[in-house]
Amino acid sequence: MERFTLIRNARLDQRTTFRVPARAAWLADVWKSSALPPLLAETAAGERPLLLLGDGSNILFTRDFEGLVIHLATRGIEILADDGQQATVRSAAGENWDGFVRWTLAHGFSGLENLILIPGTVGAAPIQNIGAYGAEVREFVQAVEAFDIIEQRFTRLSNAACEFAYRDSLFKRRPQRYIVTAVEFLLHRQRPMQLAYSGVRRQLDVMGINRPTPTDLGRAIECLRRGKLPDPTVIGNAGSFFKNPVIPIEHLKLLQRAHPDVPYHAHDHRACKLSAAWLIEACGFKGMREGDAGVADTHALVLVNYGGADGAQVWALAERIRNTVADRFGVSLEPEPLVI
């Protein structure tokens, strides 16, 4: 098998879940991580912008990309160590995330079930520090393997070195330095399950499950996700488009005077996290459509492409939402996907 393929002036519309028109000056599909040094040398990567692209489920192109897009198509999952109670599991960056979660459940591991059905690749998971239903991937990452573009060598970063934060990491802040090639996870065979998130226990009750296993919990969360989020294979979207904003407690108290029903969760002793979906819906955007760009009628956090929108139109709608929420609530919404 070739270690990589290289295409000039490549179409990207079928490479992203928003399916908006865009092209890349260069597009490389990489099948072996060892191909990265010769690929970067051949394309003079240091002289042009560089962009990593997984399954394209967390990105919006508003224009063409005048640089090199690298898509890691590497495969492989292996158990590096297992003492019967916990194990270190290594996955190549190109593996599908949902498929990896299901693999862990099938092999008797617990913890990742709350993150089931999140689109994307394993390599993208630590970059974004993906999270859902009360869990974040950083809880399970033991180390991340990456190619350091500046030092021209492969390296292994510990969990602490990854500098994880809410939907953030060292890799997200240094996209021109690190290419994630594999992720090592520390997984347990018996771990307390995260059941407290809104709607989870109700869904388990609907399913008639009183004592859920991790697989049962995964099935319940899959049902919840499918009921709220439009399928990107049917209608273009990138899932939740905005992060839930974190604001000081003092700001929350001011908001509660005018909006006593505003939902929030504790973030730390000085701040709380608001529901971006509630803020957007309160501004009347849920279900709104402007041409072929719109907001899903099932979830106010999801911006959609009904078929003919380009990235600039989707982004214009996102900006309108941000400005309206800021004017009404004094809260700034940050995009969750990468916007080019």
Buried (B, 14 or more C-beta within 10 A) or exposed (E): EEBBBBEEEBEBBEBBBBBBBBBBBBBBBBBBBBBBBEBBEEBEBEEEBBBBBBBBBBBBBBEBBEBBBBBBBBEEBEEEEBEEEBBBBBBBBBBBBBEBBBBBBEBEBBBBBBBBBBBBBBBBBBBBBBBBBBBBBBBBBBBBBBBBBEEEEBEEBEBEEBBBEBBBBBBBEBBEBBBBBBBBBBBBBEBEBBBEBEBBBEBBEEEEBEEBEBBBBBBBBBBBBEEBBBEBEEBBBBBBBBBBBBBEBEBBEEBEEEBEEBEBEEBEEEBBBBBBBBBBBBBEBBEBBEBBBBBBEEBBBBBBBEEEBBBBBBBBBBEBBBEBBEEEBEBEBBBBBBBB
